[in-house]
Amino acid sequence: MMTGSYRFPADFVWGAATSAYQIEGSPLADGAGPSIWQRFAHTPGMMANGDTGDVACDHYRRFRDDVQLMRALGLKSYRFSVAWARVLPDGTGRINQKGLDFYSKLVDELLENGIEPNVTLFHWDLPAALDDRGGWLNRDIAHWFAEYAGVLFKALDGRVKRWSTLNEPWVVTDGGYLHGALAPGHRNKYEAPIAAHNLMRASGAGIQAYRALGKHEIGVVFNIEPKYPASNSAEDLAATRRAHAYMNEQFADPALLGRYPPELKEIFGDAWPEFPDEDFQLTKQPVDFVGINYYTRAVVRHDANAYPLKSVPLRQPNTTQTETGWEVYEQGLIDTLAWFKDRYGDMPLYVTENGAAFYDAPVAEGDVVHDPLRTDYLRKHLKALHKSIESGVNLKGYYAWSLLDNLEWSLGFSKRFGLYHVDFATQKRTPKASAKFYARVIESNGAALTD
């Protein structure tokens, strides 16, 4: 294949992504309030190795140095999230100016280095004060979120031209309200649909607030994991359909179609509530783009004992698996983008997260950490993106996950996704070979994929 055959559109956005609790550290500094993740991480037995976000990557104090790492990569954009309780310690009401100032300074630093900020309002770290008032189970949270969003819009819109309301609401409800593996740690089939619905009501309210205050672009970010049947049996096909509706349509459908897929009533049974029609007028707000986070696929088999989907994913033999047990399967990204366009229409899309955890030693030796599997993962998925664009998908940009090794939620520091290695004992950053590769891709606008 000729050099240059992988060139991307001239205005394609090359970025990397992080989230607040995973990298910032200093979660209670300068008047910030606690979040549900602050509480969860300090609850014995909930986090691998007792890890917490108290220091994480110390980005709260080292953000200027980290922006220089982004500049060295040649990033056009940096996607980060705001810690709600850093700005509104009680979730509503009083503004913590020092917390707001941190994000204002970060945005200024990015712009001074030619990097466009892309801000996610909510990446899982709900203020603990709001959790005490019911959290995502309280219908008032749509108004609380709109108030919080308005504070950010008034302070930063203009300098920030691309916003997202939520990141991966499926993870919030599946991990936080159904299975209990993530904050706030609930295990309740009756709560999960309510939390999911209020997340989408909040997203809609946040978009409404932006239309009143903002002048640029706002969207929402979903994690999509394509589902493939283990066989052509009727049971496996039905199980695959349930898994797909539960993970991939439960949140995108109310946001983009104004309804839920019918399989959810089958999945949740008597735990599935009937929601008023006017709620869907709120959830279905016009968006300027959608972000898609893609990591892997699932091959699904029927299992009558599997809760609540009656389906289980099957590990695929003779495939490359990441440290999180995810199959490397770039065709799934092509299939995901094609499915999304077919179901929801030809809207601007961004791949807002994509990356892989592979083993890297805790302490880096030398000037570069060699990570051939991560480099191969990126190369395969970037080529898949190019194929999707050629097929007509309206793809505007790509954000590698993640800029830095960080706190992988309840897995602690045991899984490394970063382009830059972090020695958590010293906070030393060391580029990985995947970072060098990604920098060449960015500089050549894709042409380096042929190397």
TIMARBA-60499 format. One line per 5 residues: for each residue z, x, y negated of C-alpha. Coordinates in pm, 1 decimal, decimal comma. Layout:
! residues N
Z X Y  ...
***
This chain:
! residues 451
0,0 0,0 0,0  -93,6 139,0 -341,4  171,7 257,1 -582,3  233,2 -12,5 -839,0  175,2 -300,5 -599,3
543,0 -396,4 -632,4  544,5 -411,6 -1011,4  740,4 -706,1 -1144,9  659,9 -918,5 -1452,5  705,2 -725,3 -1776,3
995,0 -946,0 -1889,9  1178,3 -940,8 -1554,6  1554,8 -899,0 -1605,2  1716,3 -621,1 -1401,6  2094,5 -646,8 -1387,9
2417,4 -604,7 -1197,5  2713,6 -837,8 -1164,5  3094,6 -836,9 -1139,7  3378,7 -1086,0 -1181,7  3697,1 -1071,8 -1385,6
3974,9 -1071,5 -1126,3  3786,1 -834,1 -900,7  3753,1 -552,1 -1153,4  3957,2 -600,3 -1471,6  4313,7 -527,1 -1367,2
4593,4 -585,9 -1622,3  4584,9 -959,3 -1541,3  4890,9 -1038,9 -1754,7  4826,2 -792,1 -2036,8  4831,2 -880,8 -2405,7
4951,7 -1236,6 -2365,6  4732,1 -1349,5 -2075,5  4862,3 -1619,6 -1843,9  4870,1 -1595,7 -1465,0  4582,0 -1730,6 -1256,1
4587,2 -1881,6 -909,8  4457,4 -1547,3 -781,7  4749,2 -1364,6 -943,9  4981,0 -1596,0 -752,1  4782,7 -1584,3 -427,6
4758,7 -1204,8 -425,9  5134,2 -1175,0 -470,7  5209,9 -1419,6 -188,8  5304,5 -1215,9 121,0  5050,6 -1228,2 400,7
4757,6 -1365,2 200,2  4578,6 -1039,5 111,7  4458,7 -759,7 338,0  4691,2 -460,6 312,6  4893,3 -637,3 43,1
4623,9 -552,2 -213,2  4627,8 -721,5 -554,6  4419,6 -728,5 -871,8  4700,1 -575,1 -1078,3  4489,3 -261,3 -1136,5
4164,6 -326,0 -946,0  3901,2 -110,7 -1123,6  4105,5 -94,1 -1446,0  3797,4 -226,3 -1626,0  4016,1 -394,4 -1890,0
4098,1 -47,0 -2022,1  3787,8 142,1 -1907,6  3512,4 -104,1 -2002,9  3343,8 131,8 -2248,5  3306,2 397,8 -1978,9
3176,3 133,1 -1737,8  2914,2 23,7 -1990,2  2789,8 382,9 -1988,0  2749,9 354,2 -1609,1  2535,3 46,2 -1670,4
2332,2 235,0 -1926,2  2278,4 519,1 -1679,1  2135,3 264,0 -1434,9  1902,5 133,6 -1702,3  2037,2 -221,0 -1671,8
1871,1 -480,5 -1892,5  2156,2 -726,8 -1839,9  2514,9 -735,0 -1715,3  2660,5 -1048,4 -1559,9  3037,8 -1078,8 -1583,8
3295,0 -1356,4 -1583,8  3572,0 -1447,4 -1824,2  3930,4 -1485,6 -1703,6  4014,5 -1835,6 -1829,1  4388,6 -1761,1 -1848,9
4325,3 -1446,7 -2052,0  4174,3 -1663,7 -2326,9  4384,0 -1980,2 -2280,2  4710,0 -1875,6 -2111,3  4808,1 -2237,9 -2049,9
4452,7 -2340,8 -1957,5  4429,3 -2561,1 -2267,3  4562,5 -2553,1 -2622,6  4681,2 -2219,0 -2758,8  4417,7 -1944,0 -2779,8
4524,6 -1589,7 -2693,1  4329,0 -1397,5 -2954,7  4382,2 -1060,4 -2789,7  4229,1 -1190,9 -2469,0  3932,2 -1335,1 -2654,7
3895,2 -1007,5 -2845,0  3858,1 -815,7 -2517,7  3544,6 -1011,0 -2429,3  3415,1 -987,9 -2783,4  3448,3 -609,6 -2773,7
3282,6 -595,3 -2430,3  2988,5 -800,7 -2558,4  2951,7 -576,0 -2863,7  2961,1 -264,5 -2646,0  2690,0 -404,5 -2421,7
2464,5 -497,0 -2711,9  2511,0 -156,2 -2874,6  2380,4 -4,7 -2550,2  2082,1 -236,9 -2522,1  2228,7 -449,3 -2241,8
2217,7 -829,7 -2259,6  2545,4 -1001,2 -2163,9  2524,3 -1284,5 -1910,2  2856,1 -1470,7 -1906,6  2999,2 -1683,4 -1626,3
3278,1 -1910,0 -1746,2  3449,4 -1963,4 -1411,4  3450,8 -1725,1 -1116,6  3740,3 -1869,4 -913,5  4044,1 -1757,1 -1121,2
4181,9 -2091,3 -1241,2  4483,0 -2067,6 -1476,4  4800,2 -2120,1 -1274,9  4923,8 -2359,8 -1544,6  4633,8 -2591,4 -1464,1
4692,2 -2562,0 -1090,9  5045,1 -2684,5 -1161,9  4881,4 -2995,5 -1311,8  4668,6 -3056,1 -1003,2  4392,3 -2803,7 -1062,9
4055,4 -2913,8 -929,2  4216,2 -3228,2 -784,2  4288,1 -3365,3 -1133,5  3996,4 -3550,3 -1293,5  4115,0 -3430,6 -1634,6
3999,0 -3081,8 -1542,9  3647,2 -3168,3 -1661,1  3788,5 -3203,6 -2013,3  4004,0 -2892,9 -1976,6  3700,3 -2691,7 -1875,4
3491,0 -2825,9 -2164,1  3767,0 -2726,6 -2408,7  3783,7 -2375,1 -2264,2  3405,1 -2343,5 -2264,8  3392,6 -2451,4 -2628,1
3629,8 -2171,1 -2727,6  3394,3 -1914,9 -2571,6  3080,2 -2075,3 -2716,5  3222,5 -2074,6 -3068,6  3329,8 -1711,9 -3039,3
3035,8 -1554,9 -2858,4  2720,9 -1771,1 -2856,8  2442,0 -1589,3 -3034,8  2563,9 -1253,4 -2919,4  2562,6 -1408,0 -2570,4
2238,3 -1591,8 -2500,0  2279,9 -1674,0 -2130,5  2577,0 -1863,4 -1988,8  2673,5 -2008,5 -1651,3  2940,9 -2271,4 -1599,6
3053,8 -2202,6 -1242,4  3003,8 -1934,2 -981,7  2982,1 -2049,4 -619,3  3177,9 -2376,0 -628,8  3130,4 -2404,5 -251,0
3353,8 -2102,2 -196,1  3623,3 -2247,9 -422,4  3648,8 -2565,6 -215,3  3575,8 -2434,0 134,4  3806,0 -2132,5 101,6
4058,5 -2273,1 -141,8  4100,7 -2636,3 -40,2  3970,5 -2680,6 316,4  4049,0 -2359,7 508,9  4312,3 -2197,3 286,1
4178,0 -1841,9 309,8  4136,0 -1817,4 -67,9  4336,1 -1930,2 -369,9  4500,2 -2176,4 -409,6  4535,5 -2166,5 -30,5
4523,2 -2536,7 57,9  4412,8 -2670,2 398,6  4330,4 -3036,1 346,4  4014,4 -3223,7 446,2  4101,9 -3499,3 200,0
4129,3 -3262,6 -95,0  3807,5 -3066,2 -43,9  3558,8 -3339,7 -149,9  3769,3 -3426,2 -455,0  3787,9 -3063,9 -567,1
3414,0 -3023,7 -511,1  3335,1 -3333,4 -715,5  3560,2 -3230,8 -1003,4  3402,7 -2885,5 -1010,1  3063,6 -3044,8 -1067,4
3203,7 -3288,5 -1324,6  3351,7 -2989,0 -1505,6  3020,7 -2804,4 -1493,9  2849,1 -3105,6 -1648,0  3114,1 -3133,4 -1918,2
3074,4 -2763,4 -1993,5  2698,7 -2805,0 -2030,7  2753,7 -3101,5 -2263,9  2984,4 -2884,5 -2473,9  2716,3 -2617,5 -2489,6
2451,2 -2862,5 -2609,1  2686,0 -2951,5 -2895,3  2779,5 -2593,7 -2986,6  2531,7 -2345,8 -2835,8  2178,0 -2248,0 -2920,7
2050,7 -2057,8 -2617,7  2061,7 -2101,5 -2236,5  2313,9 -2238,2 -1990,5  2295,6 -2289,6 -1615,4  2506,1 -2288,9 -1299,9
2527,2 -2050,1 -1002,7  2522,7 -2154,3 -636,0  2559,3 -1944,3 -322,2  2284,4 -2042,2 -80,3  2285,3 -1944,3 285,5
1981,3 -2076,4 474,2  2054,5 -2232,7 810,9  1831,0 -2193,0 1115,4  1879,2 -2383,2 1442,3  1973,2 -2183,7 1750,2
1736,2 -2403,1 1952,9  1512,8 -2706,7 1914,4  1765,1 -2933,2 2084,9  1853,1 -3250,8 1896,8  2217,2 -3142,9 1880,5
2140,9 -2800,7 1731,5  1896,9 -2950,5 1479,8  2156,4 -3204,6 1368,1  2425,3 -2936,4 1348,2  2195,2 -2723,0 1133,8
2127,3 -3014,9 902,5  2502,0 -3076,1 856,0  2568,3 -2709,1 785,7  2283,5 -2697,8 535,2  2396,6 -3012,6 353,9
2757,3 -2892,9 341,8  2689,5 -2547,4 203,3  2357,9 -2565,6 20,6  2319,8 -2923,6 -102,4  2677,9 -3037,3 -164,8
2680,1 -2880,8 -511,3  2315,2 -2843,4 -608,2  2235,6 -3209,3 -533,4  2485,5 -3366,6 -777,5  2394,1 -3108,3 -1042,6
2016,9 -3141,1 -1010,7  1951,6 -3474,0 -836,6  2255,4 -3677,7 -937,6  2366,1 -3763,5 -584,0  2520,4 -3624,4 -266,2
2339,3 -3566,7 63,1  2429,6 -3840,8 315,7  2551,1 -3588,1 574,5  2870,7 -3530,9 375,5  3002,7 -3875,2 467,8
2935,9 -3791,3 833,6  3111,8 -3454,3 798,4  3424,3 -3575,6 618,1  3453,1 -3923,0 769,6  3744,8 -4116,5 621,2
3816,1 -3821,9 389,8  3493,2 -3884,6 199,0  3559,3 -4089,9 -116,1  3315,2 -4313,3 -300,6  3255,2 -4177,9 -650,8
3161,4 -4395,3 -951,4  2798,2 -4391,8 -1063,1  2888,2 -4271,7 -1411,7  3022,9 -3949,1 -1263,3  2670,5 -3849,3 -1165,6
2552,2 -3900,1 -1521,0  2800,6 -3624,5 -1603,9  2721,1 -3392,8 -1312,4  2344,4 -3414,2 -1369,4  2311,2 -3237,9 -1703,1
1983,5 -3060,6 -1785,5  2010,6 -2687,5 -1711,5  1798,8 -2405,7 -1850,9  1810,8 -2207,8 -1525,3  1989,1 -2186,7 -1190,7
2145,7 -1873,9 -1044,8  2122,7 -1819,8 -670,0  2355,5 -1584,8 -485,1  2206,2 -1475,4 -154,4  2356,7 -1243,3 106,6
2258,8 -1354,7 456,6  2152,9 -1642,7 681,5  2323,1 -1840,1 958,4  2178,1 -1934,7 1296,2  2355,9 -2257,1 1390,2
2460,0 -2407,1 1724,0  2627,1 -2743,1 1787,9  2995,7 -2720,5 1880,8  3185,5 -3048,3 1907,5  3517,7 -2869,8 1855,5
3422,7 -2684,0 1534,7  3597,5 -2822,6 1227,1  3466,6 -2998,3 1022,6  3092,4 -2944,7 1078,1  3076,3 -2951,6 1459,7
2861,7 -2642,7 1429,0  2912,8 -2267,7 1452,9  2706,8 -1968,7 1338,3  2582,1 -1738,3 1612,9  2585,8 -1362,4 1571,3
2233,0 -1232,1 1622,1  2191,2 -940,5 1866,1  1996,1 -626,9 1780,3  2027,1 -675,2 1404,8  2186,0 -471,4 1127,9
2523,7 -619,8 1033,4  2717,4 -543,6 717,8  3088,6 -463,8 711,0  3153,8 -833,4 645,8  2962,4 -925,7 962,9
2658,8 -1057,6 776,7  2313,1 -1005,4 923,9  2063,2 -822,6 703,7  1784,2 -1079,4 685,2  1561,7 -1057,5 380,0
1327,0 -1334,4 497,9  1615,1 -1570,1 430,9  1588,5 -1492,0 59,2  1219,2 -1583,3 60,8  1295,8 -1903,7 250,9
1583,3 -1990,1 16,9  1378,8 -1956,2 -300,4  1091,8 -2156,3 -152,0  1328,8 -2432,6 -34,5  1499,7 -2447,3 -372,2
1170,2 -2487,2 -556,6  1051,5 -2750,7 -312,2  1369,3 -2959,7 -335,9  1464,7 -2923,1 -700,3  1141,6 -2844,3 -882,4
990,1 -2549,1 -1062,2  1278,1 -2434,8 -1282,0  1364,1 -2080,1 -1394,0  1570,0 -1902,9 -1128,5  1773,8 -1584,2 -1121,7
1911,2 -1410,2 -816,5  2256,1 -1366,8 -966,9  2416,1 -1185,7 -671,0  2269,6 -990,2 -381,9  2418,6 -691,4 -207,2
2595,4 -557,1 98,1  2924,7 -404,4 205,5  2881,1 -95,2 418,4  3138,7 167,6 498,6  3199,1 428,1 228,3
3485,1 676,9 252,9  3782,8 600,8 25,5  3740,3 936,3 -149,4  3394,2 1044,7 -259,7  3279,0 1395,6 -176,1
3026,1 1554,4 -407,6  2831,2 1403,8 -695,8  2662,0 1125,9 -496,3  2784,3 900,5 -215,9  2510,5 861,8 42,6
2469,8 500,3 155,0  2132,5 465,9 329,8  2207,0 120,5 472,8  2284,3 -26,9 129,7  1973,6 135,3 -16,9
1766,5 -11,4 265,2  1923,9 -354,4 206,4  1829,9 -344,4 -161,1  1477,0 -223,6 -92,2  1412,8 -500,6 161,7
1549,7 -776,2 -59,7  1370,8 -657,2 -373,1  1043,6 -654,5 -181,1  1125,3 -1008,6 -68,0  1176,2 -1107,6 -431,5
836,1 -969,9 -523,0  677,8 -1169,8 -242,4  851,4 -1483,6 -371,8  717,6 -1427,7 -722,0  368,0 -1379,8 -583,3
404,1 -1711,8 -398,3  476,7 -1891,7 -725,3  856,6 -1898,1 -751,6  964,8 -1893,5 -1117,5  1201,2 -1600,2 -1073,4
1320,9 -1442,1 -1397,0  1567,3 -1175,9 -1290,9  1788,5 -1006,4 -1034,2  2153,5 -898,5 -1045,8  2275,7 -656,7 -780,9
2623,9 -720,5 -644,0  2812,7 -528,1 -743,2  2825,3 -271,1 -1019,5  3150,8 -127,2 -881,8  3344,4 -123,6 -559,5
3613,3 -381,0 -629,0  3874,6 -619,0 -493,7  3688,5 -827,1 -234,7  3924,6 -1120,7 -280,4  4154,9 -1174,9 20,1
3988,2 -881,9 199,3  4136,5 -654,7 -65,8  3979,8 -313,8 -116,4  3863,7 -290,7 245,0  3500,6 -388,7 173,7
3285,1 -192,4 -67,5  2983,4 -358,9 -230,4  2942,8 -129,8 -530,9  2651,8 70,9 -662,8  2925,2 298,7 -794,9
3198,1 421,0 -563,6  3551,2 373,4 -696,0  3839,1 589,8 -580,4  4114,1 333,2 -631,5  4385,9 599,8 -638,1
4229,4 789,7 -931,0  3978,9 534,3 -1069,4  3706,2 798,2 -1048,4  3356,2 646,9 -1040,0  3084,3 821,1 -839,3
2724,3 699,0 -816,1  2594,8 608,9 -473,5  2242,2 688,9 -360,6  2175,7 313,3 -385,7  2253,2 333,7 -758,8
2003,5 616,9 -799,4  1747,0 413,7 -606,6  1809,7 100,9 -812,5  1777,3 301,0 -1135,2  1433,6 421,9 -1021,9
1330,1 65,2 -939,6  1440,5 -53,1 -1283,5  1271,7 235,4 -1465,7  944,1 174,3 -1280,2  978,6 -208,4 -1295,6
951,2 -221,8 -918,5  689,7 43,2 -849,7  950,4 272,3 -689,3  982,9 23,3 -401,8  676,3 192,0 -251,8
848,8 532,9 -234,2
***
